[in-house]
Amino acid sequence: MRRTVDGVTPFRRWCVVAAGTLLLVLAPIGLHLLPAADSDVSAGRLLVQARAAQGHPWSGYVETDGALQLPDADRFSDVAALFGESTRMRAWWRDDDHWRVDQLLLTGETDLVHDDGTTLRWDYEHLDATVSRDPDIRLPRTSDLVPPVLAERLLRGVSASDVSRVAARRVSGVSAPGLRVEPASDLSSIDHADLWIDPASGVPLRVEVYAAGASAPAFTSELSDFSSARPGIDQVTFDTPEGVDVHFDDVLDIADAANQYAPVRPPDSVAGLPKAAASDRAVGVYGGGMTEVIAIPLRDREADALRAQLAVTPGVDQNDRRTVVSVGPLGLVLTGSEGDGGWLLTGTLTRAALVRAADDVLAGFVFVGDR
């Protein structure tokens, strides 16, 4: 075999190059496969760290996996897609007022770009850019499911007596200590939620939500390729493609529409849960954190479409007064029967508590006249 001037054959040189390339490829994989090193940080301290990290800058890929098969009815299809299938996102969180979350799809992407009190939704497939204000009450969207935001919601109202430690886990190459959160109220349909937290920044990297009696999580959300550095302003800015017009929509979703225009007011409490301060119009939000329910008045058209889908959902309980479905820790009750309109209540309450809440809404809501 011919030798080069420095005494190394071409074959050996290529072996060195191949080995180096292989190490570069396998190094990130090996890092993720390394066992996590646990720490002696207390559960109470982790809770403080996670809360202090609210609004902390971060970026990374997010993968969610939901075992919640929601009915895909008209006007609720986005919510069904969020919780009923795996979702992959790329996110940049500069602060709570400036962020961007791109949902990555096979045919393109759907992006949310938030700037102070407005959010722009960019639908690549349909070349549609829509700006809307951010109402106090709305249906869930992709940005609510990234681990830091989901964790912040689950930790509302949680005290040190509600948390305990679980083993560390390697998430995004980091040995992340684990925190278990259990609901303080026996009305909650959530058995517990497990969070794994970046020890340097306090940002939650992975969240698992377990329904009562379940051995596997009903919903998970995990950050990969994580960075705690502040994204640049250009990364949370939308550049409008040439030929695309940005239009404004003053109604974000069906919950926002009902809250603006429905001529009703829900009661001050349901199932013993107080109404949130922001619920001063037609839609009521009760409780909080791991024990929360929202009550939305629906017109005949929306109620009938949803009722028809709920009727064919496994485990449905339907009669002429209500339709009830539980999917993991998430429960839904739609009051009334065909042609009645109805109140939709959904949240993380036990089935019995959800039915009780629906009965309280029907007994306590009032009309405020045509608007």
Secondary structure, DSSP 8 states (H G I E B T S, - for coil): ----TTS--HHHHHHHHHHHHHHHHHHHHHHHHS--------HHHHHHHHHHTTT--EEEEEEEEE-------TT-HHHHHHHHS-EEEEEEEEETTEEEEEEEETTEEEEEEEETTEEEEEETTTTEEEEEE--SS----GGGGSHHHHHHHHTTT--GGGEEEEEEEEETTEEEEEEEE--SSTTBSEEEEEEEE-TTT--EEEEEEEETT-SS-SEEEEEEEEE-S---GGGG-----TT--EEE-S--SHHHHHHHH-SEE--SEETTEEB-TT--SS-EEEEETTEEEEEEEE-HHHHHHHHHHHHTSTT-EE-SSEEEEEETTEEEEEES-TTS-EEEEEESB-HHHHHHHHHHHHHH-EE----
